[in-house]
Amino acid sequence: MAEYPTYPNAPIIEAILDIHAFLPINVSLDQLRSLHARIQDRYPEKQERIAIKSSFNLDFKEKRPITTGLSKIDGFLFRSSIEGKIVQSRLDGFTFNKLKPYESWILFSAEAKEMWNYYCELVNPIKINRFSLRYINKIIIPFNADIKDYFLTGPEIGNKLPQTFGSFFMRLEVPNEKIDSVGLINIASQPAEESGFPIIFDIDVIRNIVISSNDEKLWLYFEELREFKNVIFFESLTEKAKEMFS
């Protein structure tokens, strides 16, 4: 396992730990809501989570598209705006979000595990079928800089084309057969700011596997996903980029 440094000015703007689970058919929204009573001293704000499903069809007789949508409550968000933390208690699983500043993996994963255990006590998930770690980074490079000076993974322009661009979006899927997972990499430009040219470097590492909800190996699997995420992050950036986070 490679050793990577911890940066005092890490570019993480949001870290997300997500677990998709199958719940007993009789689990109610009231049960999901009741998690708030357990954690409201730390997560005082409560908000309904709305799931929206839409469909698109063509009406050949009228020669026009028909769009239909359905929305319903599928869970709740419990938030601490002061600390930038969110717990999502849903009919299809659980999510823990930590907004900037991100302190450390040890603190982040410990709190996520604690909240997950509370969730399991209330709804007793039958099984887990998917889990993931997602880290959204915002890296600001100087105006008129060559992106290749900062990103080893990034957009390429043909040699005979102008070597500048106003905006871009790139998506890659990187499999990791060793741990039976996949890394989704999204790199996209954002509108210029006073301090420079922001680039969103979004890493989502995912594993689809069926395990029981109380299987302690889940957290070992998360450690493997974190290592995979670190490899993607550190091996996609130049030393010049990493110096900005020290």
N, C-alpha and C positions, 0 to 999 in steps of 0.2 A: 504494500500500500504506500503510495507516494505521500510525502510530507509537503504540505503547502502552507505558506505563511498566513497569518491573520492580519488584515490591514486595519489600521485605526480609522481610515477614511474609505471604507469599502463602499462601492457604488450601489449597493442593494437598496432599492426603494420599496420592495415588498417580497416577503418570503411566505410560501403557501404550502402547507402540508395537508393533503387530501386523502380521504379513505372512502371508497364506495362500498356499500354494504347492502345486503338483503335483510330486511327487517321482517318480523312476524306480521302476518296480514292484519292483525287487530291493533297494531300500534296506531295511536291517534296523535293528532296535532297537539292535544292537551299534554300528552306525555313529552313531546318534544319541547313544548313551551316550559314545562316544569323544570327543565335544566336551569332556567334562569334563577329560580329560588336558591339553587345551590351555589351559584357563582355571582349573584348580582352585586355583592360588595366589591368585586373586582371588575365586573362587566355591567355597569349600571344601566346601559341603554339597550332597549329591546326593539326589534324591527321585524316585521313579517318578511319572509322571503317569497317572492313571486316567481313561479315558473311559467314561461310562455312557450307554447307550441304553436307553430304556424305551418301552413301548407300552401302550395302554389299549384294551380291547375290552369289549363287553357280551355276556355269555352269556345269551341270551334264554330258553333252556331252564331254566337254574338261576336266572334273574332276579337276577344279581349281576355286578358288574364284575370283570374279570380283568386284572391288571396283571403284565406280564412285564418283566424287565430283563436287560441284558447288560453286563458291565464287562470292560475289557481295558486293558492298558498301551498307550498311544499315543505315549509320549515320556518326557522327563525334565525335571526342574526343577533348575537349578544355582543355589544361593543364597549370598549373602553377608548374613547377618543383621545384622552390624555396620554395613554400609553401606546396608542396605535395598534390595538389588538382586537381581533374579531373571532368569535367562536360561532360556527355555523352548525346548527342542529337540524338535520334534514331527514325526509322520508327515505332518501337513497344514500345516506351516509353522513359524514362529518368532515368539517374543514376548520383548520386553524390558520389565521392570517396574522402576520406581524409586519406592520409598516415601518418605515424608517423612523428612528434608528434601529438597526438590527445589531444586537449585542454579541451573541455567540450561538453556535449550534447547540451547545450543552443546555443553555437556558431555553432556547426555542423549542428543542425536542422534549425537554422535561415538562414544560407547560402544556405542550400539545398532547403528550401522553397522559398527563393528569386529567385534562379535559375529555379526552377520548374515553378514559376509564369511567368518568361520571356519566357520559353519554351511554356507554354500554350497560351500566347499572340500571338506567332508566328504560331502555328499549330492547336490551338483550338481542343484538343482531345475530342472525342465523349464521351468516358467513360473510367474508370479505371477498370481493372479486377483482378489485383494482385499487392501487394506491400510488401516490405520486408526490414528488417534491418539485416545486417551481420557484425559481429565483428570478425576479425581474430587476435588472440593473440599468442604471442610467449613467452613461459615460459621456462626458462633455469634452470634445476635442477642440483645439484652436480653429478659428476661422481660416479657411483656405488651406488647411492641413491635408496631407495625403492620408486617406484612411488606412492605407497599407502600413503606415508608420505606427499604427495603434492596434489594428486587427489582423491576425493571421487567418482568421475565418471571416470572409466578407465578400462583397460583390466584386467581380472582375469585369473590366471593360476591354474590349478588343484594342490591340495596339494602335490600329489605324483610326480609332475613334477619338474624339476629344476626351481627355482624361479628367473631366470634371462632371459633376451631376448635381442637380438641385435636391433630389430626394430619392429614396430607394426603400424597398422592402425585400427581404430574402428569408426563405424558410428552408430548413434542412431537417431531415430525419436520419438520425445516427443510431443504428442498432448496437446493442452490447450483448452478444450471445452468451458471454461468460456469466452474466447475472440475469439473463432472460428479460431484458428490459430495452427500452428505446428512449433516446434523447431527442426532444423536439427543440430546435434552435430557431428563434426568430430574431432577426437583426433589422432594425428599421430606423430611419432618420426621423427627427422631429423638427418643428420650426426653430429657427435660430433664437438663442437667448443672448443677453448682454455678455455673458461669460464665454460664449462659444457655441459650438454646433453639437446639440445633444443626439446621442445614439442610444436607442433602447436595445439592450442585449438580454433577451428573454430565454431562459433555459428551463425546460420542463422535462423531467425524467420520470418515466412511467413504467410500472410493472403490472401486468395482468396475470393474476394467479389466484386460485381459490384456496383460502385458508379459513380456519375458525377465527372468530372475533377475539378470542382470548389467547391466541397463539403468541407467545412471547417472541417468537422468531420474527414477528412483524417488525420489531424495532431494530433487529439485526439487518433485515432487508432495507429498512430506511437508511441505516448506516452505509449500506452498499450503494444505494441511490445517491446519497450525499457524496460519496467518493467519486461516483461517475459524474455528477454535476461539477465537482471540483476539477476533474480532468478536462471537461469541456470548457470551463471558464478559463483556467490557467493556460491551457494549450491553445486557446483561441486568441490570446492577447500577446502583444509584444512587451518587452521589458520597459519600453518607453511608456506604454499605457499603465503598467503596474506601478511605475514610479509615482503616478498621480495619486495613488491610494495610500501611500506611506505617510 
